[in-house]
Amino acid sequence: MEDESLQLVFIPWPVMGHVQIVEFAKIILHRQNILHPDFLRSHRPNVIGVVVDMLCTSMIHVAEDLEMLAYVFFTSPASFLGAMLHCQILHDEQDQDVSELRNVETELLIPSFAKPVPPKVLSLVLVDKGQWLDRFLHYARDYRKAKGIIVNTLIDLEPHALDSFLVESAYGAKPVPLVYPVGPILNQGPSHSQKGDRSEVLKWLDDQPSRSVVFVCFGSQGSLREDQVRELATGLEQSGHRFLWSLRRQSPNDKCANFPTEYASYGEILPEGFLNRTARTGKVVGWVPQLDVLSHPAVGGFISHCGWNSVLESLWCGVPIATWPLHAEQQMNAFQLARELGLSVEITLSYYEWSEDGVVVTAGEIERGIRELMQSGSEVRKRVKEMKEKSRMSVEEGGSSYISLNRLIDCMMSNVSR
């Protein structure tokens, strides 16, 4: 019997010093296009195809040159995949300037969204002319060249978006490749806490009542301006709820700068006396093991940037979200969660981390959102509890994502003998 175990082959990583996020991505893409063709040639005929990240679509052209199948792994929601394909059709087939969509006065009809979309929540990667024309238009075109698109979502979560890909001509004359919803895919490897070495954060949560803590976290790349940090602190204090806040320093440079860093002292940024006044009910920390925190029974709500991984983790754990998007497609995620699916409450839908308009979410808005978020027996909380069960069932044997993954494997294997 042949060995069917998973074999990992590590391709040399480019040596890089201190580079910015955008430059980092460019170096990685350039490096992989040099190394991967030789790797793929050397492993033929064992390699039947490639799976490429949604932002690494230049590898699709490498696969085409080697007469191999290519699949895209789309780590954002199906709704955003549809938005990208829709905007590509507007540009390529209807000669529209997509960047002007942000300025229209009426809500927009996008096939992958069940409700009309307010222009203010459109992702900047669609309506910022530089980002759209230089990168994301090309990604969308490349998706159509793939044999299939694997999406980290599930049918019960995004039924409308997934159905939209089956509607003839919804995305132009050329059909969309088969879409395989296989989520939620979560990083559930053993963490320190699961190994018995519980962190200070989790030990603090152990002492809190069930579902009493608001968890505040904006992801590995998210951060807030100093004035916004102080408003958030005031809103948390005024709400009267217990909280765990992952607070990180925003880069002092521009939006293409590096990841957030840790504060040397939280006293330098928070309102005077805040830490003393909330010492018994709150805890301010830096980076946290997010899935471990969301899994803890003391956590009852999540103020989130609505990155898709965070959304899936919160639903998996049955923790409702209060929306506070920052960048990428997060504003559109927040809109879908709050207005279409009823799985979150709104703090804001249209906040942008690097906006130059100086808009600040006020302490009053934050307090209102927290109180609504933590309300027991709310309709949102009931819906999230139901989605928790559906998301777990989807990846079990016989579940929708389990079946979809098997279909993907069958599709791949059907090409082995060709």
N, C-alpha and C positions, 0 to 999 in steps of 0.2 A: 504493500500500500504506500502510495506516495506521501511524503510529508506535506501536510496542508497547513502547517503553522505559518504565522505571519513572519515574514522576513524583513527586517529593517536594514536599509543600506544608507549610510550617512555620506552625503556629498559634501566636500570641503566648504566651509563657511568663509565668506570674504572677511579679511582682516580690516577692521574699521576703528578709527579713533572716535572722538567726540563729534557726532554729526547730528544734524537736525532730523526731525521725523520724516519730512518729505524727501530729503536727500538720502536717508537710510533706505527708504522704499525703492528709490531709483537705483541705488547700488545693488540691492538684492535682485531686482528684476534683470538688470544688465548681467549680473554674474550668473544667474541661473540659465539665461539664454546661451551663455558660452559653454557651461559645463554639462547641462542636461542632454543636449543632442548626442554627445559622445557616450554618455552613460546609457542612454536608450539604445543606441546602436549596438553597444557591447553586450546588452542583455537580451537582444532579440534571439529567438522568437518567444522567449518567456514572457515578455511584456506585451500585453494585448491592447493596452490603452493607458491613458494618463487622466488623472483627476487634478484639475488646476483650481487654485483659489480664484474667487470672483475678481480680484484685482491683479491677477497674474495671467491674464488672457493671452499674452504674447506667446505663451507655451502652446496654445492651440495651433498656432502657425508652425511651430516646431513639430508637433504631432502630425499635422497635415503633410509636411515635407517627408516624414518617415512612414507615411501611409498607416498611421495609427489612429484609433478612435480617441476622442477627447471629451471629457465630461467636466462641467463646471460645478464646483462646490460653492453655493451661494449662502453666506453666513448671515445675511440680513433677511428680513421677512419676505414672504412671497409678494406682499403688497408693494414693496419697494422694487422688487424685480419687475413687476408689472409697470411701475412708474417709469423705470429706466427704459423699458422697451417701448412704452407709449411715447416718451419724449424723443426717442430715436426715430420713430415713425413720423412724428411731427416735423422733425428736422429733415429727414431724408426723403420722405414721400410727399409732404405737404409744404415744404420750404418755409417753415415757421422758425422764427428766432425764439428758441426756448427760453432764453434769458428774460424775455419780455413777459413771461407768464407771471412773474412775481409782481408785476405792476397792474395786472388786470383788476377790474373792480367787481367781477362776479366770481363765484366759486367755480372750481374746475371739475369737469367730468373725466375721471381716470378709471379705465376699466377694472383695475384691481382693487378699487375702493368702492364700498357699497354706498357711501354718501359723498356728495360733492365736497371737494377738498378746498379749504381756504388758501388763497395764495400765500399768506403769511407763514404757513407751515411747510412750504415746499423746501426740500433740502437744497442747501447752497451748491452741492455738487451737480445739481440740475440747472439752477438758474444763475449761478456765477459763470459768466461766459468763459473765463479762462479754464476753470475746472471742467466744465462740460465739454468744450471743444478739444481741449488738450488730452483729456483722459477718459471721462465717463461715457462720452458718445462712442468712443472706440471700444470700450468694454461692452456696451450694449450690442454693438454690431457683432462683436466676437461671440457673444452668447448664442446668437442665432446659428453659428457654425458648429456648435457642439452637438454631440450625439444625444446628450441629455443634460438636464440641470438638476443638481441635487440641492435641495433647500432644507435648511435647519428649521423646520416648522412641522406642524401636524394638521391634518384635515379639520379636526374639531376646532382648532384655533383660528384658522384662516380659510373657511370654506368658500367665501365669495372670491377671494383673490385666486385661489387654486382653480376654481371653476372658470374664472375668466380666461385662463389659458386654453380652455377647450372650446371657447366660442369662436366660430369661424370668422376670420377677418377682424377680430377685435384688436389685433396688433399688426395690422397690415396684411399685405397679400401673401407673404411667406409665413407658414405656420411656425409657431414657437416650438422648439424642441421639447420632447417629453420632459415633464417636470416631476421629480420624485421627492415628495415630502417625507423625510426620514427622522424628524426630530421628536422630542427635544434631545439634542446631543449636548451633554453637559460634561464638564471635567469633574468626574467623581472619583478620581484616584485618591489613595490614602493620604490625608493631610496629617499635619502634626497632631491635631486634636484627635483624629481618629486613631492615631497610634498610641494615644494615652498621654502625650505631652501637651496638655491643654494650655492654650495661650492665656495671657492675662485678660484679654477681651472676653473669651468664652467663660472664664472663671467669674468675671463680673456679671455676665448674663445669668449664670447659675443662681445668683442671689436675687434675681428680679422676678416679680410675679409673671404668670403665664400671659402672653400676648399683650404685655404692657409697654414694650419698648418700641420707639420709632427709630429705625435704622436709617441713617443719612449717609449716602455714598454716591459719588459721581463717576465711578469707574477708574480704571488705571490711567486714563488720559484726561479726565475731567477735573476742572478746578474753577474757582470763582474769584472775581475781583475783590479787593479788600472791603469796599463799601458794601458789596453784596454779602460777604461773609458776616459782617456785623448785623445786617438786616435778618439774615437767617438765624443768627444767635438770638436775637431779640424775639423772633417769632417762635423759636423753640421754647424759650423761657416763658413767654406769655401763654403758650398752649397748656403748660402745666403737666405735660406728659414726660415720662422718662424717655431718654434718648441715648443712642450710641452714634457718634458723629465721626466719620472718617474724613478728616480735614487735611487737605494738602495744599502746598504753596503753588500759586500760579506762576508760570515762567514770566520773568520781567520783560521778555522780548515780544516778538509778534506771533501771529497765529501759526507760523511755520516753525516755531521754536520747539524746544524739547519737552519731554514729559514733565508733569508736575513733580515737585520734590517735597521733602518733609520739612516742617517748621522746626527750628531749634527751640522755640518757646511759643506756646499758643497764646500766652499773655500779650505778645506783641501785636496780635491781630484781632483778638476778641474784645468785646466791650469791657470796660473796667469793672472788675468785681464779678464778672460772669461765671468764671470757674468756681469761685467761692460760693456763690449763691446757688449753683446747680450741682454742687459736689455730691449731694446725696441722691440725686435723681438722674444725673447725666454723666457721660464719659466721652471725652474728646481724645481721639487717637489718630495715628497715621494710617498706613496701609493695613487692611484687615483681610482675613480669609473669608471672602464674601459668602460663598455657598455654605460654609460652616455656620456663619452668623445667621443667614436666612433659615437654616434648618433648625436653629435653636428655638425651643418652645416659648422663650420669653419675648421673641420678636413678633410684634403684631402689625407692623406697617413699615413701608419702605419708601423713602423719598429718593427717587432714582432719576438718572439722566435718560433712562429708557433705551440704553444700548440693548441690542437684541439678546445677547447672552444674559444680561441682567434680567430682562423680561422673562425669559424662559426659566431662569433659576427661581425667580420669585413665584411664578405659577407652579412650578414643580413642588415648591415648599408651601404653597397655599397662602402666601403673604401678599396682600393687596398693595398696589403702588400708588403713590402720589407723583404725578408727572412733573419733571423739571428738565426738559431736554437741553442739550448744550451745542451739539454739532452733528456732522454726518447726516444720517437719515433719521435721527432721533426725534425731531419735531413731527415727522410723519408717523413714526411709531407711536408717539404720544397721542396724536389725533386718533389713530385707529383704536388704541386701547380705551381711550376715554369716550369718544363720540360714537364709534361703531360697535365695539365689543362690550362696553360696560364693565371692563375689568380694572378700571383705575379711576381715581378722582383727579381733578385738575388743580395743580398749583399754577402752572403756566404751560401753554402748548408751543409758544413761539419765542422763547428766550434763546439767544445766541451768545455763546461764551465770549466771542471776540467782537461782539457788536460795538460799533462806534457811536451808537445813538444815546448811550448812557442810561438806557432803561434799567431800572432796578425793580426786582420783585419785592414788594414791601413786606414788612413784618406782619401787618394785618392780613395780607393775602396768604402768607405762609401759615400763620396761626389758624386761619379758617380751613386751609387745606389739611392741616394736621388733625384738627378736630373731626373733620369729615372722614379722614382716613382711618382714624382709630375708633370710629363709632361701631359698637358691637351690633350684630344683627342687621347690618346694612345690606342693601341689594348687591353692592359691589363685592362685599365680603362673601356673600352666598355664591355669587358667580365665580369668584376666584376659587372657592372650595370645590365647586363642581369641575372647574378646569384642571385643578390639581389631580383629581381622579382620572380625568380623560387623558391628561398628558402622560400619566404613568401607565395607563392601559394601552396607549398607542404603541409603546415600545415592547410590550409583552408579546409572547407568542400568540399570533392571531390578531394582534392590534393593527391599526391602519398603517403606522409607520413601519412596523415589522413586515407587513405584506409588501409595502412599497419598496423596502430595501431588498427583499427577495426578488421582486420584479427587476430591479436594477441589476442585481447579480446575474439573473437569468439573461438579461439583455447583453451584458458584458460577455458571458460565457458562450452565448450563441454565436459570437464572432470568432471564437478560438479556431474553429476548423475552416474558416473561410480564407 
